[in-house]
Amino acid sequence: MNSTLLKAVFCLIASFSLVACGKKFDPAKGAPPATKVIEAGNADVVTVDNSQDFPLTAAARYEAPSQLSVTGSVNPDINREVPVISLASGRVVDILATLDENVHKGQLLLKVQSPDITNAFDTYLKAVNDEHLANAALRRAQDLYAHGAIAQSMLEQAQDTEDDAKADLNAADQQLNTLGVDKNHPSDIVNVYAPINGVIVAQNVTNAAATGVTYAGTPVAFTIADLSHVWVLCDVYENNLSQIHLGQEARISVNGYPGLTLTGRVSDIGPVLDPTIRTAKVRIDVANPGMLRLGMFVTANLIGRTREVHASVPSDAILHLHDQDWVFVPAGQNHFRRIAVQAGNLLPGNNQEILSGIAPGQQVVRSVLQLEATLEAQ
C-alpha cells in the first residue's frame, strides 16, 4: 500500500473520531431511567379531618406495689400425690378405673389375683391350730401344778409356749389385714382401693399385667393427685431474685382463661440456678378452683413491697392490636401518633393501669373506636 492510500485511511478514521467526539449522549436511547425516590407513610401516625372530633384526656397518676411479671406452668403438688400400691403381688384380673378419671377415697380401682393370699391364709390357719394346742397344754400344766404333780419350771415353759403361739397368731392375723383379706371369707383376689380423693395422673398397669411389691411388674399401679391445690413453677432470672421473698403474694393469669386472676403465695425459691439460662425455680402455691390443668402456661405477677407510680387511662383509650396494646397521643394539627404501652390491671371506674409507655399527665385520645376505623382505612 503506497503512502497516498495510507494517508487517506488515516484521514477517514480521524473524521469518524471527530464525529463521535462531537456527538451528544442521548439518555433516552438504551440508558436506564433516573432513580425516583418515593417516600413511604408512617404507619404509626393517623391523620384525621378534624382533631376536635377526638377528645383528649390526661393520664391519671396511680400508685401501686411494684410487680415482677414471670411466666410459669401448672404442676401437681407432690405432697398431694399418692401412689396406689398392691401389697399383694400377683396378676391384674380387673381394672375399674383409668387414667384422668376422678376418683374418691375408698373407690375400688383394681383386683389382683395373688398367691400371697394363699400363703398368708395358710400361715394364719397354722397359727390358730398352734395357739389352740398351746392353750390346752397350758391349762393342763396349770391343773397339774395346782395338784403338785409338776414343777413350777414346767408351768412357766407351758406359759411361754402359749405366749409365743399368741404372738404368731396375731402376726398372721395382721398380715391378712395388711393384704386386705377377710379371714372369715378368704379369697385369692385382692381388692385395691383409692387412698384419697383426686385424679388419676398416671396408670402403670393393664389387664393381665403383673403388679405388687415382689413381682417383676410395677409396684405402683396408679398415681392419684389431689388437684385442689397446685404448684405454679416459674423461672426467675438471678438479677430479679432480690425482689422475691417467701410468702410473697402472686397474681396468676391463665392464658387459657382470659380475665381469670387467681391469688397464690411463694412457698419456695430454688437454691440452684440453671447454668444455661441463669434462672431459679420459684414455686407458688395456688388454690385450684377447678379449671387449672397440669401443664397449663400462666403468667405470675409477683407483688413487691415497694410502691411505684404508674399512669392510668380509660379502658376505651387502649387499642389491642396484634398482641400489643397501644394508645394515641396528639402529634400536631389533625395528627395522632400511636404509642405502644404495657397495660396492667383493670382499675375501678373502667380504667386500666399502664405500666410503661406513657407518664401520668400525658394527653391521650379518650376513645380509640373512631381512630381504629381510620387506621384500618389507611
Stockholm file with secondary structure:
# STOCKHOLM 1.0

chainA/1-378         MNSTLLKAVFCLIASFSLVACGKKFDPAKGAPPATKVIEAGNADVVTVDNSQDFPLTAAARYEAPSQLSVTGSVNPDINREVPVISLASGRVVDILATLDENVHKGQLLLKVQSPDITNAFDTYLKAVNDEHLANAALRRAQDLYAHGAIAQSMLEQAQDTEDDAKADLNAADQQLNTLGVDKNHPSDIVNVYAPINGVIVAQNVTNAAATGVTYAGTPVAFTIADLSHVWVLCDVYENNLSQIHLGQEARISVNGYPGLTLTGRVSDIGPVLDPTIRTAKVRIDVANPGMLRLGMFVTANLIGRTREVHASVPSDAILHLHDQDWVFVPAGQNHFRRIAVQAGNLLPGNNQEILSGIAPGQQVVRSVLQLEATLEAQ
#=GR chainA/1-378 SS CCHHHHHHHHHHHHHHHHHHHHSCCCTTTTSCCCCCCCCCCCTTEEECSCGGGSCEEECEEEEEEEEEEEEEEEEECGGGEEEEECSSCEEEEEECCCTTCEECTTCEEEEEECHHHHHHHHHHHHHHHHHHHHHHHHHHHHHHHHTTCSCHHHHHHHHHHHHHHHHHHHHHHHHHHHHTCCTTSCCSEEEEECSSSEEEEEECCCTTCEESSSSSSBSEEEEEECTTEEEEEEEEEGGGGGGCCTTCEEEEEETTSTTCEEEEEEEEEEEEECTTTCEEEEEEEEECCSCCCTTCEEEEEEEEEEEEEEEEEEGGGCEEETTEEEEEEECSTTEEEEEEEEEEEEETTTEEEEEESSCTTCEEESCCHHHHHHHHHC
#=GC SS_cons         CCHHHHHHHHHHHHHHHHHHHHSCCCTTTTSCCCCCCCCCCCTTEEECSCGGGSCEEECEEEEEEEEEEEEEEEEECGGGEEEEECSSCEEEEEECCCTTCEECTTCEEEEEECHHHHHHHHHHHHHHHHHHHHHHHHHHHHHHHHTTCSCHHHHHHHHHHHHHHHHHHHHHHHHHHHHTCCTTSCCSEEEEECSSSEEEEEECCCTTCEESSSSSSBSEEEEEECTTEEEEEEEEEGGGGGGCCTTCEEEEEETTSTTCEEEEEEEEEEEEECTTTCEEEEEEEEECCSCCCTTCEEEEEEEEEEEEEEEEEEGGGCEEETTEEEEEEECSTTEEEEEEEEEEEEETTTEEEEEESSCTTCEEESCCHHHHHHHHHC
//
